[in-house]
Amino acid sequence: MKVGERGQVTIPKEIREEFGLGPETEVEFQVIGGSIVLKKAPKKLNLSKWKGRCGDTFARLGYASVDKFIDDVRGR
């Protein structure tokens, strides 16, 4: 296999299927012990869509904020 003019390589189909590498899959390159290692990047969680979802529940439990609940659970 050769590196193309623009630095591109083709990952063999068998490897793509085994590791779930499809279009738009993010990957990372690392240098480990003088070798180049390609890893599937961990998925990023979009937590912003969950913001504010628990406020009512915590209020019913008597907490003014989620932070107060966490402090209580941790014994602070």
Backbone atoms as SQL, in Angstrom:
CREATE TABLE atoms (id INTEGER PRIMARY KEY, chain TEXT, resi INTEGER, resn TEXT, atom TEXT, x REAL, y REAL, z REAL);
INSERT INTO atoms VALUES
  (1, 'A', 1, 'MET', 'N', 0.851, -1.176, 0.000),
  (2, 'A', 1, 'MET', 'CA', 0.000, 0.000, 0.000),
  (3, 'A', 1, 'MET', 'C', 0.900, 1.243, 0.000),
  (4, 'A', 2, 'LYS', 'N', 0.493, 2.258, -0.701),
  (5, 'A', 2, 'LYS', 'CA', 1.290, 3.483, -0.803),
  (6, 'A', 2, 'LYS', 'C', 0.485, 4.668, -0.284),
  (7, 'A', 3, 'VAL', 'N', 1.207, 5.655, 0.191),
  (8, 'A', 3, 'VAL', 'CA', 0.603, 6.929, 0.592),
  (9, 'A', 3, 'VAL', 'C', 0.451, 7.765, -0.671),
  (10, 'A', 4, 'GLY', 'N', -0.744, 8.312, -0.874),
  (11, 'A', 4, 'GLY', 'CA', -1.007, 9.120, -2.058),
  (12, 'A', 4, 'GLY', 'C', -0.373, 10.499, -1.962),
  (13, 'A', 5, 'GLU', 'N', -0.493, 11.268, -3.039),
  (14, 'A', 5, 'GLU', 'CA', 0.099, 12.604, -3.120),
  (15, 'A', 5, 'GLU', 'C', -0.317, 13.503, -1.964),
  (16, 'A', 6, 'ARG', 'N', -1.578, 13.389, -1.545),
  (17, 'A', 6, 'ARG', 'CA', -2.095, 14.261, -0.494),
  (18, 'A', 6, 'ARG', 'C', -2.022, 13.610, 0.884),
  (19, 'A', 7, 'GLY', 'N', -1.236, 12.537, 1.021),
  (20, 'A', 7, 'GLY', 'CA', -1.059, 11.888, 2.317),
  (21, 'A', 7, 'GLY', 'C', -2.171, 10.910, 2.669),
  (22, 'A', 8, 'GLN', 'N', -2.965, 10.512, 1.709),
  (23, 'A', 8, 'GLN', 'CA', -4.086, 9.618, 1.970),
  (24, 'A', 8, 'GLN', 'C', -3.703, 8.163, 1.755),
  (25, 'A', 9, 'VAL', 'N', -4.319, 7.289, 2.562),
  (26, 'A', 9, 'VAL', 'CA', -4.186, 5.850, 2.378),
  (27, 'A', 9, 'VAL', 'C', -5.587, 5.243, 2.441),
  (28, 'A', 10, 'THR', 'N', -5.749, 4.074, 1.878),
  (29, 'A', 10, 'THR', 'CA', -7.018, 3.368, 1.944),
  (30, 'A', 10, 'THR', 'C', -6.900, 2.262, 2.973),
  (31, 'A', 11, 'ILE', 'N', -7.804, 2.267, 3.930),
  (32, 'A', 11, 'ILE', 'CA', -7.836, 1.215, 4.936),
  (33, 'A', 11, 'ILE', 'C', -8.587, 0.036, 4.311),
  (34, 'A', 12, 'PRO', 'N', -7.991, -1.149, 4.329),
  (35, 'A', 12, 'PRO', 'CA', -8.656, -2.295, 3.712),
  (36, 'A', 12, 'PRO', 'C', -10.060, -2.540, 4.284),
  (37, 'A', 13, 'LYS', 'N', -10.965, -2.976, 3.422),
  (38, 'A', 13, 'LYS', 'CA', -12.368, -3.172, 3.788),
  (39, 'A', 13, 'LYS', 'C', -12.529, -4.088, 4.996),
  (40, 'A', 14, 'GLU', 'N', -11.761, -5.164, 5.054),
  (41, 'A', 14, 'GLU', 'CA', -11.870, -6.106, 6.165),
  (42, 'A', 14, 'GLU', 'C', -11.583, -5.420, 7.499),
  (43, 'A', 15, 'ILE', 'N', -10.586, -4.549, 7.513),
  (44, 'A', 15, 'ILE', 'CA', -10.224, -3.828, 8.746),
  (45, 'A', 15, 'ILE', 'C', -11.297, -2.799, 9.078),
  (46, 'A', 16, 'ARG', 'N', -11.788, -2.064, 8.069),
  (47, 'A', 16, 'ARG', 'CA', -12.863, -1.088, 8.317),
  (48, 'A', 16, 'ARG', 'C', -14.084, -1.765, 8.921),
  (49, 'A', 17, 'GLU', 'N', -14.460, -2.914, 8.378),
  (50, 'A', 17, 'GLU', 'CA', -15.633, -3.632, 8.894),
  (51, 'A', 17, 'GLU', 'C', -15.395, -4.160, 10.306),
  (52, 'A', 18, 'GLU', 'N', -14.217, -4.709, 10.549),
  (53, 'A', 18, 'GLU', 'CA', -13.906, -5.271, 11.876),
  (54, 'A', 18, 'GLU', 'C', -13.961, -4.213, 12.972),
  (55, 'A', 19, 'PHE', 'N', -13.515, -2.998, 12.649),
  (56, 'A', 19, 'PHE', 'CA', -13.438, -1.950, 13.668),
  (57, 'A', 19, 'PHE', 'C', -14.536, -0.892, 13.539),
  (58, 'A', 20, 'GLY', 'N', -15.483, -1.109, 12.652),
  (59, 'A', 20, 'GLY', 'CA', -16.608, -0.180, 12.524),
  (60, 'A', 20, 'GLY', 'C', -16.206, 1.192, 12.013),
  (61, 'A', 21, 'LEU', 'N', -15.288, 1.219, 11.072),
  (62, 'A', 21, 'LEU', 'CA', -14.835, 2.492, 10.502),
  (63, 'A', 21, 'LEU', 'C', -15.620, 2.772, 9.229),
  (64, 'A', 22, 'GLY', 'N', -16.606, 3.649, 9.348),
  (65, 'A', 22, 'GLY', 'CA', -17.409, 4.022, 8.197),
  (66, 'A', 22, 'GLY', 'C', -17.140, 5.458, 7.807),
  (67, 'A', 23, 'PRO', 'N', -17.874, 5.944, 6.817),
  (68, 'A', 23, 'PRO', 'CA', -17.727, 7.349, 6.428),
  (69, 'A', 23, 'PRO', 'C', -17.977, 8.262, 7.636),
  (70, 'A', 24, 'GLU', 'N', -17.215, 9.296, 7.747),
  (71, 'A', 24, 'GLU', 'CA', -17.327, 10.301, 8.812),
  (72, 'A', 24, 'GLU', 'C', -16.860, 9.812, 10.180),
  (73, 'A', 25, 'THR', 'N', -16.320, 8.588, 10.276),
  (74, 'A', 25, 'THR', 'CA', -15.778, 8.106, 11.546),
  (75, 'A', 25, 'THR', 'C', -14.513, 8.885, 11.859),
  (76, 'A', 26, 'GLU', 'N', -14.435, 9.435, 13.063),
  (77, 'A', 26, 'GLU', 'CA', -13.242, 10.179, 13.454),
  (78, 'A', 26, 'GLU', 'C', -12.184, 9.212, 13.971),
  (79, 'A', 27, 'VAL', 'N', -10.946, 9.461, 13.578),
  (80, 'A', 27, 'VAL', 'CA', -9.826, 8.624, 14.006),
  (81, 'A', 27, 'VAL', 'C', -8.721, 9.507, 14.566),
  (82, 'A', 28, 'GLU', 'N', -7.813, 8.873, 15.311),
  (83, 'A', 28, 'GLU', 'CA', -6.658, 9.574, 15.883),
  (84, 'A', 28, 'GLU', 'C', -5.392, 8.852, 15.447),
  (85, 'A', 29, 'PHE', 'N', -4.332, 9.602, 15.258),
  (86, 'A', 29, 'PHE', 'CA', -3.030, 9.019, 14.976),
  (87, 'A', 29, 'PHE', 'C', -2.145, 9.242, 16.190),
  (88, 'A', 30, 'GLN', 'N', -1.397, 8.194, 16.576),
  (89, 'A', 30, 'GLN', 'CA', -0.456, 8.303, 17.681),
  (90, 'A', 30, 'GLN', 'C', 0.859, 7.669, 17.261),
  (91, 'A', 31, 'VAL', 'N', 1.950, 8.163, 17.809),
  (92, 'A', 31, 'VAL', 'CA', 3.250, 7.539, 17.590),
  (93, 'A', 31, 'VAL', 'C', 3.591, 6.797, 18.868),
  (94, 'A', 32, 'ILE', 'N', 3.733, 5.476, 18.748),
  (95, 'A', 32, 'ILE', 'CA', 4.023, 4.635, 19.906),
  (96, 'A', 32, 'ILE', 'C', 5.221, 3.757, 19.558),
  (97, 'A', 33, 'GLY', 'N', 6.295, 3.941, 20.285),
  (98, 'A', 33, 'GLY', 'CA', 7.487, 3.126, 20.066),
  (99, 'A', 33, 'GLY', 'C', 8.000, 3.152, 18.643),
  (100, 'A', 34, 'GLY', 'N', 7.955, 4.302, 18.019),
  (101, 'A', 34, 'GLY', 'CA', 8.455, 4.435, 16.662),
  (102, 'A', 34, 'GLY', 'C', 7.498, 3.955, 15.581),
  (103, 'A', 35, 'SER', 'N', 6.280, 3.562, 15.979),
  (104, 'A', 35, 'SER', 'CA', 5.267, 3.134, 15.010),
  (105, 'A', 35, 'SER', 'C', 4.108, 4.119, 15.002),
  (106, 'A', 36, 'ILE', 'N', 3.436, 4.221, 13.870),
  (107, 'A', 36, 'ILE', 'CA', 2.243, 5.051, 13.760),
  (108, 'A', 36, 'ILE', 'C', 1.041, 4.156, 14.025),
  (109, 'A', 37, 'VAL', 'N', 0.202, 4.577, 14.971),
  (110, 'A', 37, 'VAL', 'CA', -0.978, 3.797, 15.337),
  (111, 'A', 37, 'VAL', 'C', -2.227, 4.609, 15.021),
  (112, 'A', 38, 'LEU', 'N', -3.163, 3.993, 14.316),
  (113, 'A', 38, 'LEU', 'CA', -4.447, 4.618, 13.992),
  (114, 'A', 38, 'LEU', 'C', -5.474, 4.045, 14.945),
  (115, 'A', 39, 'LYS', 'N', -6.208, 4.932, 15.638),
  (116, 'A', 39, 'LYS', 'CA', -7.237, 4.500, 16.581),
  (117, 'A', 39, 'LYS', 'C', -8.544, 5.198, 16.267),
  (118, 'A', 40, 'LYS', 'N', -9.630, 4.486, 16.470),
  (119, 'A', 40, 'LYS', 'CA', -10.949, 5.088, 16.353),
  (120, 'A', 40, 'LYS', 'C', -11.092, 6.065, 17.510),
  (121, 'A', 41, 'ALA', 'N', -11.467, 7.297, 17.212),
  (122, 'A', 41, 'ALA', 'CA', -11.589, 8.322, 18.251),
  (123, 'A', 41, 'ALA', 'C', -12.806, 8.026, 19.123),
  (124, 'A', 42, 'PRO', 'N', -12.704, 8.283, 20.434),
  (125, 'A', 42, 'PRO', 'CA', -13.878, 8.068, 21.289),
  (126, 'A', 42, 'PRO', 'C', -14.992, 9.029, 20.904),
  (127, 'A', 43, 'LYS', 'N', -16.220, 8.564, 21.066),
  (128, 'A', 43, 'LYS', 'CA', -17.367, 9.411, 20.746),
  (129, 'A', 43, 'LYS', 'C', -17.454, 10.549, 21.744),
  (130, 'A', 44, 'LYS', 'N', -17.803, 11.706, 21.239),
  (131, 'A', 44, 'LYS', 'CA', -17.981, 12.875, 22.094),
  (132, 'A', 44, 'LYS', 'C', -19.447, 12.959, 22.486),
  (133, 'A', 45, 'LEU', 'N', -19.687, 13.101, 23.774),
  (134, 'A', 45, 'LEU', 'CA', -21.055, 13.203, 24.257),
  (135, 'A', 45, 'LEU', 'C', -21.531, 14.646, 24.187),
  (136, 'A', 46, 'ASN', 'N', -22.694, 14.842, 23.612),
  (137, 'A', 46, 'ASN', 'CA', -23.289, 16.165, 23.557),
  (138, 'A', 46, 'ASN', 'C', -24.237, 16.290, 24.745),
  (139, 'A', 47, 'LEU', 'N', -23.710, 16.760, 25.870),
  (140, 'A', 47, 'LEU', 'CA', -24.499, 16.846, 27.094),
  (141, 'A', 47, 'LEU', 'C', -25.369, 18.097, 27.147),
  (142, 'A', 48, 'SER', 'N', -25.170, 19.019, 26.234),
  (143, 'A', 48, 'SER', 'CA', -25.939, 20.262, 26.272),
  (144, 'A', 48, 'SER', 'C', -27.438, 20.008, 26.104),
  (145, 'A', 49, 'LYS', 'N', -27.806, 18.951, 25.380),
  (146, 'A', 49, 'LYS', 'CA', -29.226, 18.661, 25.192),
  (147, 'A', 49, 'LYS', 'C', -29.901, 18.202, 26.485),
  (148, 'A', 50, 'TRP', 'N', -29.108, 17.813, 27.482),
  (149, 'A', 50, 'TRP', 'CA', -29.660, 17.348, 28.758),
  (150, 'A', 50, 'TRP', 'C', -29.727, 18.450, 29.792),
  (151, 'A', 51, 'LYS', 'N', -29.135, 19.600, 29.491),
  (152, 'A', 51, 'LYS', 'CA', -29.082, 20.693, 30.453),
  (153, 'A', 51, 'LYS', 'C', -30.491, 21.115, 30.880),
  (154, 'A', 52, 'GLY', 'N', -30.698, 21.197, 32.179),
  (155, 'A', 52, 'GLY', 'CA', -31.961, 21.659, 32.722),
  (156, 'A', 52, 'GLY', 'C', -33.049, 20.606, 32.830),
  (157, 'A', 53, 'ARG', 'N', -32.776, 19.385, 32.467),
  (158, 'A', 53, 'ARG', 'CA', -33.801, 18.343, 32.473),
  (159, 'A', 53, 'ARG', 'C', -34.155, 17.843, 33.870),
  (160, 'A', 54, 'CYS', 'N', -33.249, 17.975, 34.836),
  (161, 'A', 54, 'CYS', 'CA', -33.482, 17.398, 36.161),
  (162, 'A', 54, 'CYS', 'C', -33.909, 18.428, 37.204),
  (163, 'A', 55, 'GLY', 'N', -33.943, 19.683, 36.845),
  (164, 'A', 55, 'GLY', 'CA', -34.240, 20.744, 37.809),
  (165, 'A', 55, 'GLY', 'C', -35.539, 20.534, 38.563),
  (166, 'A', 56, 'ASP', 'N', -36.617, 20.199, 37.857),
  (167, 'A', 56, 'ASP', 'CA', -37.916, 20.000, 38.507),
  (168, 'A', 56, 'ASP', 'C', -37.880, 18.833, 39.483),
  (169, 'A', 57, 'THR', 'N', -37.231, 17.759, 39.074),
  (170, 'A', 57, 'THR', 'CA', -37.151, 16.575, 39.938),
  (171, 'A', 57, 'THR', 'C', -36.383, 16.889, 41.209),
  (172, 'A', 58, 'PHE', 'N', -35.253, 17.569, 41.080),
  (173, 'A', 58, 'PHE', 'CA', -34.476, 17.911, 42.269),
  (174, 'A', 58, 'PHE', 'C', -35.238, 18.891, 43.155),
  (175, 'A', 59, 'ALA', 'N', -35.987, 19.800, 42.561),
  (176, 'A', 59, 'ALA', 'CA', -36.796, 20.746, 43.345),
  (177, 'A', 59, 'ALA', 'C', -37.844, 19.994, 44.158),
  (178, 'A', 60, 'ARG', 'N', -38.484, 18.981, 43.554),
  (179, 'A', 60, 'ARG', 'CA', -39.473, 18.172, 44.281),
  (180, 'A', 60, 'ARG', 'C', -38.834, 17.405, 45.440),
  (181, 'A', 61, 'LEU', 'N', -37.558, 17.093, 45.298),
  (182, 'A', 61, 'LEU', 'CA', -36.843, 16.391, 46.372),
  (183, 'A', 61, 'LEU', 'C', -36.339, 17.357, 47.440),
  (184, 'A', 62, 'GLY', 'N', -36.547, 18.647, 47.220),
  (185, 'A', 62, 'GLY', 'CA', -36.161, 19.646, 48.210),
  (186, 'A', 62, 'GLY', 'C', -34.791, 20.260, 48.008),
  (187, 'A', 63, 'TYR', 'N', -34.242, 20.107, 46.826),
  (188, 'A', 63, 'TYR', 'CA', -32.924, 20.680, 46.545),
  (189, 'A', 63, 'TYR', 'C', -33.071, 21.899, 45.652),
  (190, 'A', 64, 'ALA', 'N', -32.322, 22.951, 45.981),
  (191, 'A', 64, 'ALA', 'CA', -32.368, 24.178, 45.197),
  (192, 'A', 64, 'ALA', 'C', -31.590, 24.033, 43.888),
  (193, 'A', 65, 'SER', 'N', -30.633, 23.095, 43.858),
  (194, 'A', 65, 'SER', 'CA', -29.840, 22.894, 42.650),
  (195, 'A', 65, 'SER', 'C', -29.273, 21.478, 42.643),
  (196, 'A', 66, 'VAL', 'N', -28.815, 21.068, 41.495),
  (197, 'A', 66, 'VAL', 'CA', -28.173, 19.763, 41.364),
  (198, 'A', 66, 'VAL', 'C', -26.896, 19.740, 42.201),
  (199, 'A', 67, 'ASP', 'N', -26.198, 20.875, 42.262),
  (200, 'A', 67, 'ASP', 'CA', -24.967, 20.950, 43.058),
  (201, 'A', 67, 'ASP', 'C', -25.237, 20.651, 44.530),
  (202, 'A', 68, 'LYS', 'N', -26.345, 21.155, 45.060),
  (203, 'A', 68, 'LYS', 'CA', -26.701, 20.893, 46.459),
  (204, 'A', 68, 'LYS', 'C', -26.950, 19.396, 46.661),
  (205, 'A', 69, 'PHE', 'N', -27.616, 18.761, 45.700),
  (206, 'A', 69, 'PHE', 'CA', -27.873, 17.327, 45.772),
  (207, 'A', 69, 'PHE', 'C', -26.562, 16.549, 45.785),
  (208, 'A', 70, 'ILE', 'N', -25.652, 16.911, 44.885),
  (209, 'A', 70, 'ILE', 'CA', -24.362, 16.216, 44.805),
  (210, 'A', 70, 'ILE', 'C', -23.588, 16.382, 46.109),
  (211, 'A', 71, 'ASP', 'N', -23.584, 17.584, 46.651),
  (212, 'A', 71, 'ASP', 'CA', -22.905, 17.804, 47.937),
  (213, 'A', 71, 'ASP', 'C', -23.515, 16.923, 49.023),
  (214, 'A', 72, 'ASP', 'N', -24.830, 16.813, 49.033),
  (215, 'A', 72, 'ASP', 'CA', -25.521, 15.983, 50.027),
  (216, 'A', 72, 'ASP', 'C', -25.146, 14.500, 49.857),
  (217, 'A', 73, 'VAL', 'N', -25.148, 14.040, 48.632),
  (218, 'A', 73, 'VAL', 'CA', -24.800, 12.637, 48.352),
  (219, 'A', 73, 'VAL', 'C', -23.365, 12.358, 48.764),
  (220, 'A', 74, 'ARG', 'N', -22.483, 13.303, 48.541),
  (221, 'A', 74, 'ARG', 'CA', -21.072, 13.117, 48.882),
  (222, 'A', 74, 'ARG', 'C', -20.790, 13.364, 50.365),
  (223, 'A', 75, 'GLY', 'N', -21.816, 13.794, 51.119),
  (224, 'A', 75, 'GLY', 'CA', -21.646, 13.984, 52.542),
  (225, 'A', 75, 'GLY', 'C', -20.919, 15.257, 52.924),
  (226, 'A', 76, 'ARG', 'N', -21.071, 16.277, 52.128),
  (227, 'A', 76, 'ARG', 'CA', -20.383, 17.547, 52.419),
  (228, 'A', 76, 'ARG', 'C', -21.260, 18.441, 53.250);
